[in-house]
């Protein structure tokens, strides 16, 4: 007996844990957290890391560049300096000597170049790399809020379809009751068989709507699974869907939406490039240094291989150099004009986004206000239609009215109840759009948490 009781308690505990886990899934907060591993976001994270590495590489480009080479060659000997490959693809032989002689040459060298004065060119590259990293972070934020909007809309659509599915199931039960009443009256000879057929037709239409909303629920659940990787198809929607919240608009005087931030960053990039156009026409001052060891050994008595360190030579060289691309003066003015036109283009695009966000904010606050009024009217209409149906149903049972009249009242009830649920769906959809325009979904996560 005790073992059986313990088994029952264990099963109840497992069921409770499963229910708790499932109910935890159907929250926006949890869906957002699960969607953090969505490939699109992971790609943006990789872009941020790549931009950060590029920024570090660009900063290190100001360090001295060092090149090293070593070679040991065997070939023609012409003069004491010997022969070597100073650069890849170049063969050098210098001096005078007997053509039938050969030599072994060792050549080791290293050169360093440090661009100590670049007149702002390197600084511009560092700024551009830093801006590239900031823009990668902004692109992540933009992708994140766009993904949240997709998840939120899918979540709201799922709840709406789930409530409409429940509505259709209740309508089926109501139609079954009417069908039984009509069949009872037909069997009693009070009405003709047409009443039963009419009630059955109405039932079939309601069953078709039920299948439609079941499919819509499945589609929305699959969409959520695509983003978050979890299934909420069999879960119950939040009862807060059929409720409203106090209007708390987080309007900001200065917009900081990622859509605007990207345009501002593009504009800042063009400003840096405009300065860089001037910097590019200036020379680059470098400190140069080099060291070389060369050894040569030649066969003077028919010895094919000779010690290459027989005649060692050591050289070094230091100096200051200047590189100046004079031709950059030719197209400087054209580059500046092109840059200015691109800045004008970005300024206009930024103004378009600012107007869009402002218009959306004003429109959505107005729509939310009117949506509350619509919900209030829909609730009153639904309550009146439900009460009216209950009264007319009693009259039909008493034979005071015919079935056609009762079905007309039922259609009114169906319409008002569907309108009521749709009004709440529109209300939360407006909130979702408003949250996107503000780049802040905390209002919705607080409600559906």
Residue pairs with C-beta under 8 A, 6 or more apart in sequence:
22 232
22 234
22 235
23 235
23 236
24 30
25 31
25 230
25 232
25 235
26 232
26 235
26 236
26 237
26 238
27 238
27 445
27 448
27 449
28 151
28 152
28 155
28 441
28 444
28 445
28 448
28 449
29 445
29 448
29 449
30 228
30 230
31 151
31 155
31 224
31 227
31 228
31 230
32 148
32 151
32 441
32 445
34 227
34 228
34 229
34 230
35 41
35 147
35 148
35 151
35 227
35 228
35 229
37 229
38 147
38 227
38 228
40 143
40 147
41 140
41 143
41 144
41 147
44 136
44 139
44 140
44 143
44 144
45 140
47 136
47 139
47 140
48 133
48 136
48 137
48 140
50 136
51 129
51 132
51 133
51 135
51 136
52 133
54 129
54 132
54 133
55 126
55 129
55 130
55 132
55 133
57 129
58 125
58 126
58 128
58 129
59 126
59 129
61 122
61 125
62 115
62 118
62 122
63 114
64 112
64 113
64 114
64 287
65 112
65 113
65 114
66 110
66 111
66 112
67 110
67 111
67 112
68 109
68 110
69 107
69 108
69 109
69 110
70 107
70 108
70 109
71 84
71 85
71 105
71 106
71 107
71 108
72 104
72 105
72 106
72 107
72 308
73 83
73 84
73 85
73 104
73 105
73 107
74 102
74 103
74 104
74 105
74 305
75 83
75 93
75 102
75 103
75 105
76 83
76 93
76 99
76 101
76 102
76 103
77 83
77 97
77 98
77 101
77 102
77 103
77 296
77 298
77 299
78 93
78 94
78 95
78 96
78 97
78 99
79 94
79 95
79 96
79 97
80 95
80 296
80 311
81 94
81 95
81 294
81 296
81 313
82 95
82 103
82 105
82 294
82 296
82 298
82 311
83 91
83 92
83 93
83 94
83 103
83 105
84 92
84 105
84 107
84 294
85 91
85 92
85 107
86 92
97 298
101 298
101 299
101 300
102 298
102 299
102 304
103 296
103 297
103 298
103 299
103 306
104 296
104 297
104 298
104 305
104 306
104 307
104 308
105 294
105 295
105 296
105 308
106 293
106 294
106 295
106 296
106 308
106 309
107 292
107 293
107 294
108 292
108 293
108 294
109 290
109 291
109 292
109 293
110 290
110 291
110 292
111 288
111 289
111 290
112 288
112 289
112 290
113 286
113 287
113 288
113 321
114 286
114 287
115 122
115 284
115 285
115 286
116 285
116 286
116 287
117 284
117 285
118 279
118 284
118 285
119 279
119 282
119 283
119 284
120 275
120 276
120 279
120 282
121 276
121 279
121 280
121 282
121 284
124 272
124 273
124 275
124 276
124 279
127 272
128 269
128 272
128 273
128 276
131 265
131 268
131 269
131 272
134 265
135 262
135 265
135 266
135 269
138 258
138 261
138 262
138 265
139 258
139 262
141 258
141 261
141 439
142 258
142 259
142 262
145 258
145 436
145 439
145 441
146 436
147 227
148 435
148 436
148 441
149 432
149 433
149 435
149 436
150 227
151 224
151 227
151 228
152 432
152 435
152 441
152 444
153 429
153 432
154 220
154 223
154 224
154 227
155 220
155 224
155 448
156 241
156 425
156 428
156 429
156 432
157 216
157 220
157 223
157 425
158 217
158 220
158 221
158 223
158 224
158 232
158 237
159 237
159 238
159 241
159 425
160 241
160 421
160 422
160 424
160 425
161 213
161 216
161 217
161 219
161 220
162 217
162 236
162 237
163 237
163 241
163 242
163 421
164 213
164 216
164 418
164 421
165 210
165 213
165 214
165 216
165 217
167 213
167 417
167 418
167 421
168 206
168 209
168 210
168 212
168 213
169 210
171 206
171 209
171 210
171 414
172 203
172 206
172 207
172 210
174 410
175 199
175 202
175 203
175 206
176 203
178 199
178 202
178 203
178 393
178 403
178 406
178 407
178 410
179 196
179 199
179 200
179 203
181 199
181 396
181 397
182 191
182 195
182 196
182 198
182 199
182 403
183 196
183 199
185 191
185 195
185 399
186 192
186 193
186 195
186 196
190 399
191 402
191 403
195 402
195 403
198 403
198 404
198 407
199 403
199 407
202 407
202 410
217 233
218 233
221 231
221 232
221 233
222 233
224 230
224 232
225 231
225 232
238 447
238 448
240 447
240 448
241 424
241 425
241 428
242 421
242 424
243 424
244 372
244 375
244 427
245 443
245 447
247 365
247 368
247 369
247 372
248 443
249 361
249 365
249 434
250 438
250 440
250 443
251 361
251 438
252 438
255 354
255 357
255 358
256 439
257 353
257 357
257 437
257 438
257 439
258 439
259 353
259 357
260 350
260 353
260 354
260 357
263 346
263 349
263 350
263 353
264 350
266 346
267 343
267 346
267 347
267 350
270 339
270 342
270 343
270 346
271 343
273 339
274 336
274 339
274 340
274 343
277 332
277 335
277 336
277 339
278 332
280 325
280 328
280 332
281 325
281 328
281 329
281 332
282 324
283 322
283 323
283 324
284 322
284 323
284 324
285 320
285 321
285 322
286 320
286 321
286 322
286 323
287 318
287 319
287 320
287 321
288 317
288 318
288 319
288 320
288 321
289 316
289 317
289 318
289 319
290 316
290 317
290 318
291 314
291 315
291 316
291 317
292 313
292 314
292 315
292 316
293 312
293 313
293 314
294 312
294 313
294 314
294 315
295 308
295 309
295 310
295 311
295 312
295 313
296 308
296 310
296 311
296 313
297 306
297 307
297 308
297 309
297 310
297 311
298 306
299 305
299 306
357 437
360 433
360 434
360 437
361 434
361 437
361 438
364 430
364 433
364 434
364 437
365 434
367 430
368 427
368 430
368 431
368 434
371 423
371 426
371 427
371 430
372 427
374 423
374 426
374 427
375 420
375 423
375 424
375 427
378 416
378 419
378 420
378 423
379 420
381 416
381 419
381 420
382 413
382 416
382 417
382 419
382 420
384 416
385 409
385 412
385 413
385 415
385 416
385 417
386 413
386 417
388 409
388 412
388 413
389 406
389 409
389 410
389 412
389 413
392 401
392 405
392 406
392 409
393 406
395 401
395 406
396 402
396 403
396 405
396 406
428 444
431 443
431 444
432 441
432 444
434 443
435 441
435 442
435 443
435 444
